[in-house]
Amino acid sequence: MDVYVEKAKCTGCEHCKDVCPVAVFEMKDINGPDVNTDSAPADFQWKGVEDPATFAKWKDVQDGHNHYKEKSVAINGSGCILCQACLIECEGECIVITDDSSTVYHSVYK
């Protein structure tokens, strides 16, 4: 398995971290040196600019999470069991999972 996060779309909501039974995700400070430590391709690494559509949709949400303070990083992507819990809980629809047969799954918020 390979799991990565499209950083510009990540709202920092922590839902992926909260629902993952095998601790694939970790939250990193968006200004920290290790925010791009997962396997995301270069186009999806954090470059300091939010996805405008995702930001407009979620910037004012008050749900107890620290939106736009941190970014999710898939630190243990190989440990993914493809339960797909993160795929339906991800507000930013930014999670991409490729399974062992090269099937690609994208998050779609419930």
N, C-alpha and C positions, 0 to 999 in steps of 0.2 A: 504494500500500500504506500501511496504517497499522498500527503495532505499538505496543502498550503493555503494561505490567506491572501486575497487581493487587498493589500494594505490601504489603498485610497478609499475603498468602500467600507472598511471596518469602522464601526461606530464606537467600538470599545465597550459595548453593552455587557460583555462577559457571559452571554447566554451559552455560547459554545463551551466555555470552561465549566459553567454550572452543570450542564447536562451530560458531558462526556464521561462515560463510566471508566475509561482507561487513561484519563489525564493527558490527552493529546495536546491540549492548548494551554498556553501561558500568556498572561498579559504583560506587555512591556511598555515602558514609558516611551511615548512617541518621539521624545527628544534624546532618548538614550542611544548608546552605541550598538546595542544588540537587538534593535527592533526588527532587523531583517535577517534573523538567524534561522529561518525555516527554509524550505526548499522552493519558495516562490520564484518563478522566472523573473528576470530583471524588470520586465514591464510591470510586474505586480509588486515590486518592493516599495517600501515607503520612501517617497521623494519629497515629502513636506507639503503636499497638496491633497486635500480631500476631494473625493468624487462629488461634483456639485449637486447632482440630483439626490444622492444619498444624504448628503449633509443637509440640504433643504428639508428633506422629509423627516429627519431625526434630531436635528440640532436642539429643539426645544422640548423634547420628551423628558418627562420627570418620572422615572420609574425606579429610582434608588441606585442606579448604576452611574458610573462616571463617564458619561459619553464624551468622546473626543479628548480624553486625557491619556488614554493608553491605546495600544493596538494589540490584537491577538496574533500570536505566533504559534504555528504548529511545531512544537518542539519534539514531539514523539510520534510523528506521522506514521512510522512503520508499525507502531503499536495499535493503529486504528483497527477496529473490528467491524467496521461498516454498519454500525447500528443505525446510522443516519439521523440520530437525534440532533446533532449540530446543524444538519442541513435544513431542518424545518424550524429551528429556533433562531437562526442567524438573521438579525434585523437588516444588516447591510448586504445580505445575499453575496457574501464574499468568500465563502469556503469552497474549495475545489478538492475533490478526492479522486484519485485514479487507483482502481483496484488492480489486482495481480493479473487480470486478463485485459488490461488497458482500457476498461470501461471508465468513462469520466462522469462524475456526478457533480452538479453545481447546487449550491444552496438556493432554496426558494422559500421565502418567509411564509409561514402558515397563514 
